[in-house]
């Protein structure tokens, strides 16, 4: 079996239905393998759009969205969309082409170390050197992308690896349940909430998960606790919610901070006060 066919067969094992991207010389074998598979291909005008589309698919479904590009400038064009997926916690697999590992007749033409470039903005960035490792690498990539906290994974498929022969079997996708919360921790949290006079919820990007909105809306309606969104937490609860105080964080001391100042308990959902350069002092 051709290695690119094995790659696409493993994508099918992962349940991939759609792929977004832009063709190039270095991913023609991959494109030909997709053509023969039951995967719908969306050709975009720019690689950045492909990454944004895959990130949106991942955020809305919880399944990793898949995008692809050729090497060099095609791969660098995807960087913004890949970083977006990583920032919002959207599972995404970015596949890029690369020059041949052996007998590269074009030397350094458009050769960029995309694996190193992607490492700071992904959960993992890896290049496939042995075609028989394709099932293992692809299976691991989807697992990492979809595990908490979801994010982006980059896989590089060099041109000569894609066109080579492989004899490895595909790997079955396992069934993994979400971890159960600690019951004693839930009890302690409930005690704090019941004792609070002016509790307040802060929602951030980590709350953008499947099934959270419905359960959270029920919790808010029952407790009548007001909600503040960070900029990255928009969309978890709609602005038409009667207990929404909208977003904070654009200005250091906006009106929402009045509610934060009065709160005697802050319930953070999907919010990390230590992320980036934002301190709790600048937010509160």
C-alpha positions as CSV (number, residue, x, y, z in Angstrom):
1,X,0.0,0.0,0.0
2,X,1.2,3.5,-0.7
3,X,2.0,5.5,2.4
4,X,-0.4,8.3,1.6
5,X,-3.2,5.8,1.2
6,X,-2.3,4.4,4.6
7,X,-2.4,7.9,6.0
8,X,-5.9,8.5,4.6
9,X,-7.1,5.1,5.7
10,X,-6.1,6.0,9.3
11,X,-8.0,9.3,8.9
12,X,-11.0,7.3,8.0
13,X,-10.5,5.2,11.2
14,X,-10.5,8.5,13.1
15,X,-13.9,9.3,11.6
16,X,-12.7,12.2,9.4
17,X,-15.4,13.3,7.0
18,X,-14.1,16.7,5.9
19,X,-10.6,18.1,5.1
20,X,-9.9,21.8,4.3
21,X,-6.8,22.9,2.5
22,X,-4.9,24.0,-0.6
23,X,-3.0,21.6,-2.9
24,X,0.7,21.9,-3.8
25,X,3.4,19.8,-5.5
26,X,4.5,18.2,-2.2
27,X,1.1,16.9,-1.2
28,X,-0.1,15.6,-4.5
29,X,0.1,11.9,-3.4
30,X,-1.9,12.9,-0.3
31,X,-4.5,14.6,-2.5
32,X,-4.7,11.6,-4.8
33,X,-5.4,9.3,-1.8
34,X,-8.1,11.6,-0.5
35,X,-9.7,11.5,-4.0
36,X,-10.1,7.8,-3.7
37,X,-11.6,7.9,-0.1
38,X,-15.0,8.9,1.2
39,X,-13.7,12.2,2.6
40,X,-15.1,15.5,1.3
41,X,-12.4,17.9,0.3
42,X,-12.8,21.6,0.6
43,X,-10.3,23.6,-1.5
44,X,-9.7,27.1,0.0
45,X,-8.1,30.1,-1.6
46,X,-5.7,30.5,1.3
47,X,-4.2,28.1,3.9
48,X,-5.2,30.4,6.8
49,X,-8.9,30.0,5.8
50,X,-8.4,26.2,5.8
51,X,-7.0,26.3,9.4
52,X,-9.8,28.5,10.6
53,X,-12.5,26.3,9.0
54,X,-10.9,23.2,10.6
55,X,-10.7,25.0,14.0
56,X,-14.3,26.0,13.8
57,X,-15.3,22.4,13.0
58,X,-13.3,21.2,16.0
59,X,-14.8,23.7,18.3
60,X,-18.4,23.0,17.3
61,X,-18.2,19.2,17.2
62,X,-15.5,18.3,19.7
63,X,-13.9,16.1,16.9
64,X,-10.5,17.2,15.5
65,X,-10.9,19.3,12.4
66,X,-8.3,18.5,9.7
67,X,-6.5,21.0,7.4
68,X,-3.6,20.6,5.1
69,X,-1.1,22.6,3.1
70,X,2.1,22.2,1.1
71,X,5.5,23.1,2.4
72,X,7.2,26.4,3.1
73,X,5.0,29.5,2.5
74,X,1.9,27.3,2.3
75,X,2.6,25.9,5.7
76,X,3.5,29.3,7.2
77,X,0.2,30.6,5.9
78,X,-1.6,28.2,8.2
79,X,0.1,29.4,11.4
80,X,-2.5,32.0,12.4
81,X,-5.4,29.5,12.1
82,X,-3.4,26.8,14.0
83,X,-2.5,29.3,16.8
84,X,-6.2,30.3,16.9
85,X,-7.2,26.6,17.5
86,X,-4.6,26.2,20.2
87,X,-5.7,29.4,21.9
88,X,-9.5,28.6,22.0
89,X,-9.0,24.9,22.8
90,X,-10.3,23.6,19.5
91,X,-9.1,20.1,18.5
92,X,-7.3,20.4,15.1
93,X,-4.9,18.4,13.0
94,X,-2.7,20.4,10.6
95,X,-1.0,18.3,7.9
96,X,1.8,19.9,5.9
97,X,4.0,18.6,3.0
98,X,7.7,18.8,2.9
99,X,10.6,18.2,0.5
100,X,11.9,14.7,0.1
101,X,14.1,13.5,2.9
102,X,16.3,11.7,0.3
103,X,17.3,12.9,-3.2
104,X,15.9,16.4,-2.7
105,X,16.9,18.0,-6.0
106,X,15.6,21.5,-5.2
107,X,18.0,21.9,-2.2
108,X,16.7,24.7,0.1
109,X,14.1,26.1,-2.2
110,X,11.1,27.0,0.0
111,X,12.5,24.7,2.7
112,X,11.3,25.8,6.2
113,X,11.6,23.9,9.4
114,X,7.8,23.8,9.9
115,X,8.0,21.3,12.7
116,X,10.0,23.7,14.9
117,X,7.9,26.6,13.8
118,X,4.7,24.9,14.9
119,X,5.9,23.6,18.3
120,X,5.2,26.8,20.3
121,X,1.6,27.0,19.0
122,X,0.6,23.3,19.1
123,X,0.3,20.5,21.7
124,X,2.6,18.5,19.5
125,X,4.5,18.9,16.2
126,X,6.1,15.9,14.5
127,X,7.4,14.7,11.1
128,X,6.8,11.3,9.7
129,X,10.1,9.6,8.7
130,X,9.1,6.0,8.6
131,X,5.9,5.3,6.5
132,X,5.1,2.3,8.8
133,X,4.8,4.7,11.7
134,X,1.9,6.5,10.0
135,X,-1.0,4.7,11.9
136,X,0.7,5.2,15.3
137,X,1.5,8.9,14.7
138,X,-1.9,9.7,13.3
139,X,-3.7,7.9,16.1
140,X,-1.6,9.6,18.7
141,X,-2.1,13.0,17.1
142,X,-5.9,12.7,17.2
143,X,-5.8,11.5,20.8
144,X,-3.6,14.4,21.9
145,X,-5.6,17.0,19.9
146,X,-8.9,15.9,21.5
147,X,-7.6,15.2,25.0
148,X,-8.2,17.9,27.7
149,X,-7.4,20.6,27.1
150,X,-8.1,20.2,23.3
151,X,-5.8,22.0,20.9
152,X,-3.8,21.8,17.7
153,X,-1.4,19.1,16.6
154,X,0.9,19.4,13.5
155,X,1.9,16.4,11.4
156,X,4.5,16.8,8.6
157,X,4.3,14.3,5.7
158,X,7.4,14.6,3.4
159,X,7.0,14.1,-0.3
160,X,9.0,10.9,-0.6
161,X,7.5,9.3,2.5
162,X,4.0,9.9,1.1
163,X,4.9,8.2,-2.2
164,X,6.7,5.2,-0.6
165,X,5.4,1.8,0.3
166,X,4.0,0.9,3.7
167,X,2.7,-2.4,5.2
168,X,1.6,-1.4,8.6
169,X,-2.1,-2.0,9.6
170,X,-4.4,0.9,10.6
171,X,-5.1,1.4,14.3
172,X,-8.6,1.3,15.8
173,X,-9.9,4.4,17.5
174,X,-10.4,3.7,21.2
175,X,-13.4,4.7,23.3
176,X,-12.4,7.1,26.1
177,X,-14.8,8.5,28.6
178,X,-14.4,11.9,30.2
179,X,-12.8,11.8,33.7
180,X,-15.2,11.9,36.6
181,X,-14.9,14.8,39.1
182,X,-14.0,14.2,42.7
183,X,-17.1,14.0,44.8
184,X,-15.5,15.6,47.9
185,X,-14.3,18.5,45.8
186,X,-17.8,19.0,44.4
187,X,-19.2,19.0,48.0
188,X,-16.7,21.6,49.1
189,X,-17.5,23.8,46.1
190,X,-21.2,23.5,46.8
191,X,-20.7,24.5,50.4
192,X,-18.8,27.6,49.3
193,X,-21.6,28.6,46.8
194,X,-24.4,28.0,49.3
195,X,-22.7,30.2,51.9
196,X,-21.9,33.1,49.5
197,X,-24.1,36.2,49.5
198,X,-22.9,37.7,46.2
199,X,-21.3,34.9,44.1
200,X,-20.2,35.6,40.5
201,X,-19.2,33.3,37.6
202,X,-16.3,34.0,35.3
203,X,-16.4,32.1,32.0
204,X,-13.3,31.8,29.8
205,X,-12.1,29.8,26.8
206,X,-11.8,26.5,28.7
207,X,-15.6,26.5,29.0
208,X,-16.1,26.2,25.3
209,X,-16.9,22.5,25.3
210,X,-19.7,20.3,24.0
211,X,-22.6,19.9,26.4
212,X,-21.4,22.6,28.8
213,X,-23.8,25.3,27.7
214,X,-27.0,23.4,28.4
215,X,-25.9,22.2,31.9
216,X,-24.4,25.6,32.7
217,X,-27.5,27.4,31.6
218,X,-29.6,25.2,33.9
219,X,-27.2,25.9,36.8
220,X,-27.4,29.7,36.2
221,X,-31.2,29.7,36.0
222,X,-31.5,27.7,39.1
223,X,-29.0,29.6,41.2
224,X,-29.6,33.0,39.6
225,X,-25.8,33.7,39.8
226,X,-24.6,36.4,37.4
227,X,-22.0,35.6,34.8
228,X,-19.1,37.5,33.3
229,X,-17.3,36.4,30.2
230,X,-13.7,37.0,29.4
231,X,-13.0,37.8,25.7
232,X,-12.2,34.2,25.0
233,X,-15.3,33.0,26.9
234,X,-17.8,34.6,24.6
235,X,-20.4,32.2,23.2
236,X,-20.6,29.8,26.1
237,X,-23.7,31.6,27.4
238,X,-25.6,33.9,25.1
239,X,-25.8,37.6,25.7
240,X,-29.6,37.2,25.9
241,X,-29.2,35.4,29.2
242,X,-30.8,37.6,31.9
243,X,-27.9,36.9,34.2
244,X,-25.2,37.8,31.7
245,X,-23.0,40.8,32.6
246,X,-21.4,40.5,29.1
247,X,-17.6,40.6,28.6
248,X,-14.8,42.0,30.6
249,X,-11.1,42.4,30.0
250,X,-11.0,45.0,27.2
251,X,-10.4,47.9,29.6
252,X,-8.7,47.6,33.0
253,X,-11.6,49.1,35.0
254,X,-14.8,48.7,33.0
255,X,-18.2,48.6,34.6
256,X,-18.2,44.9,35.0
257,X,-15.5,45.2,37.6
258,X,-18.1,46.7,39.9
259,X,-19.8,43.3,40.1
260,X,-16.4,41.6,40.6
261,X,-15.6,44.1,43.5
262,X,-18.8,43.2,45.2
263,X,-18.5,39.5,44.8
264,X,-17.7,37.5,47.9
265,X,-17.1,34.3,45.8
266,X,-15.7,34.0,42.3
267,X,-16.6,30.7,40.4
268,X,-14.2,30.3,37.6
269,X,-15.1,28.0,34.7
270,X,-12.5,27.4,32.1
271,X,-10.4,30.3,33.3
272,X,-6.7,30.2,34.1
273,X,-5.5,33.3,36.0
274,X,-1.9,32.3,35.4
275,X,-2.1,32.1,31.6
276,X,-0.2,34.5,29.5
277,X,0.9,37.8,31.1
278,X,-2.5,38.6,32.6
279,X,-2.4,38.7,36.4
280,X,-5.4,38.6,38.7
281,X,-4.6,42.1,39.8
282,X,-5.0,43.5,36.3
283,X,-8.3,41.6,35.8
284,X,-9.9,42.3,39.2
